[in-house]
Amino acid sequence: MKRVSPFLVIAACVLLIEGAGSLAAAATFTDMLGRTLSVPEPPRRIVSLVPSVTEVLYSLGMEDRLVGVTTFCTYPEAATSKPLVGGYADPSLEAIIARKPDLLIVSAAVTTPTQVARYEKLGIPTFVIHATGLPSTIQMLRQIGEVTGVPEAGEELAQRLEAVRDRVRSAVAKRSRPTVLTAVMITPLTVAGPKTLIHDLLEAAGGNNVVPDTPVRYPTWGPEAVVAADPEVIIVSPHPGQPEPGALFHRWPVLSAVRSQRVVSVEADWLQRPGPRLALGLQALVKAFHGIDVSLEVAQ
């Protein structure tokens, strides 16, 4: 039988005792998996295990209530000074408990049901997000605003992103749609397929994703698949250790995107991190696909 850490037992008791006095001031919410949970209204001590949620909390003005983040919560820069509770997929349970959260926000992409059950058994209200596309990201902005007690601010964030999406769609509605390949990693070459956030952004910006629909949302491709698809535009993102990811594709000068010099670098966070900066990603994609600068429209 697995021994339970005495620290966890004591910490759980402390959390339950401290939380008992706030039950009368709690409100019930439904997270993005349809789970219901009671959260103090408003929560005063929030721990975020999701980099995109950390960014959203700052956008909502919740930074003073944010008492714990992961090592991957790097934006805005001020978030890096918050107390750390471990990695994105492997946070420290002891560190989370030590922060005494009255709201923990996690992602269904990396947090297992077993982990969620463990948090709740310790008396930690746990809100699970599941933002896998542009519509669910907009939904997430609204729900994070609601569960943190600032629904108006969450609604404003959601409407801003919706407005940018709609302006971009309108700007490209009558234009031809180039074929596009988006590389999320170079080694190995990993590309974004349908049913991904990146796919939604490509479609909104007036591009056609060349990656076919398969059970794997982010498949690994070899040179033969890239040459066969022959995309007109290739989107890459620099990463630590890979400052020039586009160099890979220049090995294949036969590619249309290489011949027309349309291998374009876009910040990874603008395409892969569901949050307010997706508006910047849409701007960059429209520029890459159609040569349209919508930055002034977005600023309005």
Secondary structure, DSSP 8 states (H G I E B T S, - for coil): -----HHHHHHHHHHHHHHHTTGGGEEEEE-TTS-EEEEESS-SSEEE--HHHHHHHHHTT-GGGEEEB-TT--SSGGGGGS-B-B-SSSB-HHHHHHT--SEEEEETTT--HHHHHHHHHTT--EEEE---SHHHHHHHHHHHHHHTT-HHHHHHHHHHHHHHHHHHHHHHTTS---EEEEEEETTTTEE--SSSHHHHHHHHTT-EE-S---S-SS-B--HHHHHHH--SEEEE--BTTBS-GGGGGGG-TTSHHHHTT-EEE--HHHHHS-STTHHHHHHHHHHHHH----HHHHH-
